[in-house]
Amino acid sequence: MNFLKDKKIRNWGIAAVVVIVAVLVGFNLTSTKTANAAVETEATVVALDVAETIEASGSLEAQPFASLTWKTGGIVEEVNVKPGDFVKAGDILLTLQPASTSASIASAQADLITAQKNLEDLLTSGTDLAQASIDLKDAEEEFKSKDEYMTYLQNDKNIPLSDTQVYVQKNQRGGYEYVYKTRDYRGPATEAMLTEAADNLALAKGQLEDAQRAYDRLKAGADSQDVIAARAKVDAAQATVNTLSIIAPFDGEVLSADGQAGDVVNTGDLSVNMADMSHLYVETQVDESDIANIKLGNQAQVTLDAVSGVTLTGQVAAINPVGEVVSGLVKYTVRVDLDQVDGDIFLPLGTTANVVITVKEAAATIAVPIAAIKNDTQGEYVWVFQADGSSVRVDVISSSIVGDLVVVTGDLKEGDRLRLVADGGFQAPNPMQGGE
């Protein structure tokens, strides 16, 4: 009886221990699930079209740009322009009162008139040399013009172009008629344009050589030295007279015009800022870790700190292969030529320009929330829910960040459910629960 009694008591004791352990385990599991529920959330793998870009900054500039200053002091006589005006090369923008300048400059006007008359008398004397001199000058100017135009076509990538297409359509009378549609655009010169320019340049060169030979045969005459000397006097007097005026050096827009009639100015004072606003560009500094990824022709988008809501487009036009040290870092200068802006938009030169250069076109990829990425000694990974509610570790490699998402590569697909676990509440997966 004692033995049976002791055995019965022992069995009850074992049962009690099992019950207590079960209660403790159940409580622990419930507590763990409750704790995890408080810190766990869920996210989904999404698909994105992501382009690879490089960001930099610079300042908005125009080419050409000029700050025109007075070459002599005096009193302003006329102001012929105001900001926003478009001017042509050679236009006189402002002038000084001749009497308010030095005597040598005032007398240069009289000298110029005399020199021009002397040269005109020589060139209109009817001599063969005078005519040969005129022909040679004209041929030189024609060749220079054709040569500059050829250089422009070969180097400028933003040339005004147009093409016309012909369509046949039915008219109201039941017949058919030709319809012509012309498209204007900008881009590199066409082969036809280059061929025509090369032919014109070759013709101008031949004409120049003929004029030079004709002039050389006649220049030994008595009049040749007189013509040369007279032309030199005209050029010298004209250069002196030009100091009385501010003259536009190229076609462009007046950005600012300082001075009014009656103002006293000094040598070196700023008079006019002008630029060709149809040719804008940004020069930016790119870090050495990124420069190898940038290629000529890469597309770019530019925003301006001074003008909100405006996005300009352009392309990489030049890459300086020689780096320079900036604040201890090696940087390379990259020039982005901007496309011409349509419409009347205020674009202040010198403003900070934020440049985003696309070095790889957008491609489909997958992304996960930044919070889903975990990291340990084996690398980066995420927890992916399975169909039975368990979760497994999937190794990933992260790359670019887009908002609060990060682009990754790994064994994931769009729509996969991810387990997000806050750092403070993270629990190691229980091997008894299929990976959780």
C-alpha positions in Angstrom: 0.0 0.0 0.0 2.8 2.4 0.9 4.5 1.6 -2.3 1.4 2.2 -4.4 0.6 5.3 -2.5 4.1 6.6 -3.1 3.8 5.8 -6.8 0.5 7.5 -7.1 1.9 10.6 -5.4 4.9 10.6 -7.7 2.6 10.4 -10.8 0.6 13.3 -9.6 3.8 15.2 -9.0 5.0 14.6 -12.6 1.6 15.6 -13.9 1.7 18.8 -11.9 5.2 19.6 -13.2 4.0 19.1 -16.9 1.0 21.3 -16.3 3.1 24.1 -14.8 5.6 23.9 -17.7 2.8 24.0 -20.2 1.3 27.0 -18.5 4.6 28.8 -18.5 5.4 27.9 -22.1 1.9 29.1 -23.2 2.3 32.3 -21.2 5.7 32.9 -22.7 4.4 32.3 -26.3 1.4 34.6 -25.6 3.7 37.3 -24.2 6.1 36.9 -27.1 3.3 37.2 -29.7 1.8 40.1 -27.9 5.1 41.9 -27.7 5.8 41.1 -31.4 2.4 42.3 -32.4 3.2 45.6 -30.8 6.3 46.1 -32.9 5.6 44.2 -36.1 4.1 45.7 -39.2 3.8 44.5 -42.8 5.0 45.9 -46.1 5.0 44.8 -49.7 7.7 44.5 -52.4 6.9 47.0 -55.2 8.1 47.4 -58.8 9.7 50.7 -59.8 11.2 52.2 -63.0 14.3 53.7 -61.7 17.0 55.7 -63.6 20.6 55.9 -62.4 21.4 59.6 -61.9 24.2 61.8 -60.5 23.4 65.0 -58.7 25.5 68.1 -58.7 25.2 71.9 -58.6 26.6 74.9 -60.4 25.4 78.3 -61.7 23.3 79.3 -64.7 25.4 81.0 -67.4 25.0 82.3 -70.9 27.4 82.1 -73.9 28.3 84.6 -75.0 28.0 87.0 -72.1 29.6 90.5 -71.8 30.0 93.2 -69.2 30.6 96.3 -71.2 32.6 99.1 -69.5 33.4 102.7 -70.5 36.9 103.1 -72.2 37.0 106.8 -71.2 35.3 109.1 -68.8 32.7 111.8 -69.6 29.1 112.8 -69.5 26.5 110.4 -70.9 24.8 111.9 -74.0 22.4 109.2 -75.2 21.0 105.9 -73.8 19.5 103.9 -76.7 18.6 100.7 -74.8 16.8 99.4 -71.8 16.9 96.0 -70.0 15.1 93.4 -72.1 15.9 95.0 -75.5 17.4 92.8 -78.2 20.4 94.3 -80.1 22.6 93.4 -83.0 26.3 93.3 -83.2 27.6 96.8 -83.9 24.6 98.6 -82.5 25.5 101.8 -80.5 23.9 101.3 -77.0 25.1 104.5 -75.2 27.3 107.5 -76.1 29.2 110.3 -74.4 29.2 114.0 -75.1 32.4 114.5 -77.2 33.1 117.8 -75.5 33.1 116.1 -72.0 36.0 113.8 -72.9 39.7 114.5 -73.5 40.7 116.8 -76.3 42.5 113.9 -78.1 39.2 111.9 -78.3 37.2 114.9 -79.4 39.7 115.6 -82.2 39.6 112.0 -83.3 36.1 112.5 -84.8 37.5 115.2 -87.1 40.5 112.9 -87.8 38.2 110.1 -88.7 36.2 112.2 -91.2 39.5 113.3 -92.9 40.9 109.8 -93.0 37.7 108.3 -94.4 37.7 111.0 -97.1 41.3 110.4 -98.0 40.7 106.6 -98.3 37.6 107.1 -100.3 39.5 109.4 -102.7 42.1 106.7 -103.2 39.7 103.9 -103.6 37.5 105.8 -106.1 40.4 107.1 -108.1 39.7 104.6 -110.8 43.1 102.9 -110.5 43.4 99.2 -110.9 45.1 98.9 -107.5 42.2 100.6 -105.7 39.7 98.3 -107.2 42.0 95.3 -106.5 42.2 96.4 -102.8 38.4 96.6 -102.6 38.0 93.2 -104.2 40.6 91.7 -101.9 38.9 93.1 -98.8 35.5 91.9 -100.0 37.0 88.4 -100.7 38.6 88.3 -97.3 35.3 89.2 -95.5 33.4 86.7 -97.6 35.9 83.9 -96.8 35.9 84.8 -93.1 32.1 84.7 -93.1 32.0 81.3 -94.8 34.7 79.9 -92.5 33.0 81.1 -89.4 29.7 79.6 -90.6 31.4 76.3 -91.2 32.9 76.3 -87.7 29.5 77.1 -86.3 27.9 74.2 -88.1 30.6 71.8 -87.0 30.6 72.7 -83.3 27.1 74.0 -82.4 24.7 71.2 -81.4 21.7 73.6 -81.2 21.3 74.8 -84.8 17.8 76.0 -85.9 16.5 73.3 -88.4 13.3 72.5 -90.2 11.9 69.7 -92.3 8.9 69.6 -94.5 6.7 66.5 -95.2 4.2 66.2 -97.9 0.8 64.4 -97.4 -2.0 63.7 -99.9 -5.4 64.2 -98.5 -8.9 64.3 -99.9 -10.4 67.8 -100.3 -14.0 69.0 -100.0 -14.6 68.7 -103.8 -13.8 65.0 -103.6 -10.4 65.3 -105.2 -7.0 65.1 -103.7 -4.4 67.7 -102.9 -1.0 68.0 -101.4 -0.6 69.2 -97.9 2.8 70.5 -96.7 3.7 70.4 -93.0 6.9 72.0 -91.7 8.5 71.2 -88.3 11.0 73.6 -86.7 13.5 72.2 -84.3 17.1 72.5 -83.1 20.0 70.0 -83.3 23.3 69.3 -85.0 23.8 70.4 -88.6 22.6 68.0 -91.3 25.0 66.4 -93.8 23.4 68.5 -96.6 24.1 71.7 -94.6 27.7 70.7 -94.0 28.2 69.8 -97.7 26.8 73.0 -98.9 28.8 75.1 -96.4 32.0 73.2 -97.5 31.3 73.9 -101.1 30.7 77.6 -100.4 33.9 77.8 -98.3 35.9 76.2 -101.1 34.5 78.7 -103.6 35.2 81.7 -101.3 38.8 80.4 -100.8 39.3 80.3 -104.5 37.9 83.8 -105.0 40.2 85.1 -102.2 43.2 83.5 -103.8 42.3 85.1 -107.1 41.8 88.5 -105.5 45.1 88.1 -103.6 47.0 87.3 -106.8 45.4 90.3 -108.6 46.3 92.6 -105.7 49.8 91.3 -105.5 50.4 92.0 -109.2 49.4 95.7 -108.7 50.6 96.5 -105.2 54.0 97.6 -106.4 52.4 100.7 -107.9 52.7 104.1 -106.2 49.1 104.1 -104.8 49.4 100.8 -102.9 51.3 102.2 -100.0 49.0 105.2 -99.9 45.9 103.0 -99.6 47.4 100.9 -96.8 48.4 104.0 -94.9 45.0 105.6 -95.4 43.2 102.5 -94.2 45.5 102.3 -91.1 44.6 105.9 -90.3 40.9 105.2 -90.6 41.2 102.2 -88.3 43.2 104.1 -85.7 40.8 107.1 -85.7 37.7 104.7 -85.6 39.1 102.9 -82.6 39.5 106.2 -80.7 36.1 107.4 -81.6 34.6 104.1 -80.5 35.7 104.9 -76.9 32.9 107.5 -76.9 30.3 104.7 -77.2 29.2 101.4 -75.8 28.9 99.1 -78.8 27.2 95.7 -78.8 29.9 93.0 -79.6 27.3 90.3 -80.6 23.6 89.7 -81.1 21.9 89.4 -77.8 19.6 90.7 -75.0 20.4 93.7 -72.8 20.2 92.4 -69.2 21.1 95.7 -67.5 21.9 99.2 -68.6 23.5 101.6 -66.0 23.4 105.3 -66.6 21.1 108.0 -67.8 21.7 111.0 -70.0 23.7 113.6 -68.0 25.4 111.1 -65.7 29.1 111.4 -65.2 31.0 108.2 -65.8 34.6 107.2 -65.3 36.9 104.9 -67.2 36.1 101.3 -66.3 32.6 102.0 -65.0 30.1 99.2 -65.9 27.6 100.3 -68.5 25.8 97.3 -69.9 25.4 93.6 -69.2 24.3 91.6 -72.2 24.0 87.9 -73.2 22.7 85.6 -75.8 20.0 84.0 -73.6 19.2 81.4 -76.3 22.5 79.6 -75.4 22.4 78.8 -71.7 24.6 76.3 -69.9 25.6 75.1 -66.4 29.2 74.2 -65.4 29.2 71.9 -62.4 31.8 69.9 -60.4 31.4 66.1 -60.3 33.2 63.9 -57.7 35.9 61.6 -59.0 33.8 58.5 -57.9 31.1 59.5 -60.4 32.9 61.1 -63.3 33.6 57.7 -65.1 29.9 57.2 -65.4 29.1 60.4 -67.2 29.3 60.5 -71.0 28.9 63.2 -73.6 25.2 63.5 -74.6 23.8 62.3 -71.2 20.5 64.0 -70.6 20.1 66.3 -67.7 17.4 68.2 -65.8 18.1 71.5 -64.1 16.2 73.4 -61.4 17.0 76.9 -60.2 17.0 78.1 -56.6 15.9 81.5 -57.7 12.9 80.3 -59.8 10.7 77.7 -58.3 8.6 75.4 -60.5 10.8 75.6 -63.5 12.7 72.6 -64.8 15.1 73.0 -67.7 16.5 70.2 -69.8 19.8 69.8 -71.6 22.7 67.4 -72.3 26.3 67.0 -71.2 28.3 68.9 -73.8 31.9 68.8 -72.3 33.8 66.9 -69.7 37.1 68.3 -68.5 39.4 65.2 -68.0 41.8 67.2 -65.8 40.6 67.2 -62.2 41.1 69.8 -59.5 41.2 69.6 -55.7 38.2 71.3 -54.1 38.0 71.2 -50.3 40.2 68.2 -50.2 38.2 66.3 -52.9 39.1 65.7 -56.5 36.4 67.2 -58.8 35.9 67.3 -62.6 34.2 70.1 -64.4 31.2 69.0 -66.5 29.3 71.4 -68.8 25.6 70.9 -69.5 24.2 72.9 -72.4 20.5 73.7 -71.9 17.8 73.4 -74.5 16.2 76.7 -75.6 13.4 77.7 -73.3 10.0 78.5 -74.9 8.0 81.4 -73.6 8.9 84.4 -71.5 10.5 82.9 -68.4 12.7 85.0 -66.1 16.1 83.2 -65.9 18.6 85.1 -63.7 22.2 84.4 -64.6 24.4 83.3 -61.8 21.6 81.6 -59.8 22.4 78.2 -58.2 21.5 75.5 -60.6 20.7 72.0 -59.3 21.7 69.4 -61.9 20.5 65.8 -62.2 22.4 63.9 -64.9 20.9 60.6 -66.1 23.7 58.1 -66.6 21.5 55.1 -67.0 18.0 55.1 -68.4 15.0 54.0 -66.3 14.6 50.2 -66.0 12.2 48.0 -64.1 13.4 46.9 -60.7 12.0 46.0 -57.3 12.1 48.1 -54.1 11.3 47.6 -50.4 10.8 50.1 -47.5 14.1 51.2 -46.0 12.8 49.9 -42.6 12.6 46.3 -44.0 16.3 46.1 -44.6 18.2 44.3 -41.8 22.0 43.8 -41.6 24.2 41.3 -39.8 27.6 39.7 -40.3 26.3 37.8 -43.3 25.1 41.0 -45.0 21.7 42.6 -45.8 18.4 40.7 -45.7 14.6 41.0 -45.3 12.0 38.7 -43.7 9.4 37.4 -46.2 6.1 36.0 -45.1 5.2 32.5 -46.4 1.8 31.1 -47.2 1.5 29.4 -43.8 2.2 32.7 -42.0 5.8 31.9 -41.2 8.6 34.1 -42.5 12.0 33.3 -44.0 15.2 35.3 -44.4 16.0 36.4 -48.0 19.4 38.0 -48.6 19.4 41.2 -50.7 21.8 43.9 -51.9 20.6 47.5 -51.7 21.4 50.3 -54.1 19.7 53.6 -54.8 17.1 55.2 -52.4 13.9 56.5 -53.9 11.9 58.4 -51.2 11.3 56.0 -48.3 12.1 53.0 -50.6 15.4 51.3 -51.4 16.1 49.5 -54.7 17.3 45.9 -54.0 18.4 42.8 -55.9 17.6 39.4 -54.4 15.1 36.5 -54.6 12.1 38.7 -54.4 9.2 39.5 -56.6 6.5 42.2 -56.8 3.8 41.6 -54.2 5.9 39.6 -51.7 4.8 40.4 -48.1 7.6 41.6 -45.8 7.7 41.5 -42.1 8.8 44.7 -40.5 10.2 44.4 -37.0 11.3 47.4 -35.0 14.9 47.1 -33.7 13.9 47.2 -30.1 11.3 44.4 -30.4 13.1 42.1 -32.8 12.9 38.4 -31.8 15.2 35.8 -33.4 13.2 33.3 -35.5 12.1 30.2 -33.6 13.3 27.1 -35.4 10.3 25.2 -34.1 8.0 27.5 -36.0 9.2 27.0 -39.6 11.6 30.0 -39.9 10.0 32.6 -37.6 
